[in-house]
Amino acid sequence: MKNILWIILGTLSVSVVLIIGFVFDLLGWMLYLVFGLVIIGIYWLTTGRKQQ
């Protein structure tokens, strides 16, 4: 019984670590996307105003 419990605990901890890593990876990508969009928006606004 103890072995089964340890296996369940091990798999749970590994899956939790993987899920946390995946979520943080997604958050990182979202931050990069938002940062890129903000830079593109500022660049577009500045160039658009210069053309006018």
C-alpha positions as CSV (number, residue, x, y, z in Angstrom):
1,M,0.0,0.0,0.0
2,K,2.8,2.4,0.9
3,N,4.4,1.9,-2.5
4,I,1.2,2.7,-4.3
5,L,0.8,5.9,-2.2
6,W,4.4,7.0,-3.0
7,I,3.8,6.4,-6.7
8,I,0.6,8.4,-6.6
9,L,2.3,11.2,-4.7
10,G,5.3,11.2,-7.1
11,T,3.1,11.4,-10.2
12,L,0.9,14.1,-8.7
13,S,4.0,16.2,-7.7
14,V,5.5,15.8,-11.2
15,S,2.2,16.7,-12.9
16,V,1.8,19.7,-10.7
17,V,5.4,20.9,-11.5
18,L,4.7,20.3,-15.2
19,I,1.4,22.2,-15.1
20,I,3.0,25.1,-13.2
21,G,5.9,25.2,-15.7
22,F,3.4,25.2,-18.6
23,V,1.3,28.0,-17.1
24,F,4.4,30.1,-16.4
25,D,5.6,29.4,-20.0
26,L,2.2,30.6,-21.3
27,L,2.3,33.7,-19.1
28,G,5.8,34.4,-20.5
29,W,4.5,34.1,-24.0
30,M,1.5,36.4,-23.2
31,L,3.8,39.0,-21.7
32,Y,6.0,38.9,-24.8
33,L,2.9,39.2,-27.0
34,V,1.6,42.2,-25.0
35,F,5.0,43.8,-25.0
36,G,5.4,43.4,-28.7
37,L,1.9,44.7,-29.4
38,V,2.6,47.8,-27.2
39,I,5.8,48.5,-29.1
40,I,4.1,48.0,-32.5
41,G,1.3,50.3,-31.3
42,I,3.6,53.1,-30.2
43,Y,5.7,52.8,-33.4
44,W,2.5,52.9,-35.5
45,L,1.2,55.9,-33.6
46,T,4.4,57.9,-34.0
47,T,4.9,57.1,-37.7
48,G,1.2,57.7,-38.4
49,R,1.4,61.2,-36.8
50,K,4.6,62.0,-38.7
51,Q,3.0,61.1,-42.1
52,Q,0.0,63.4,-41.3
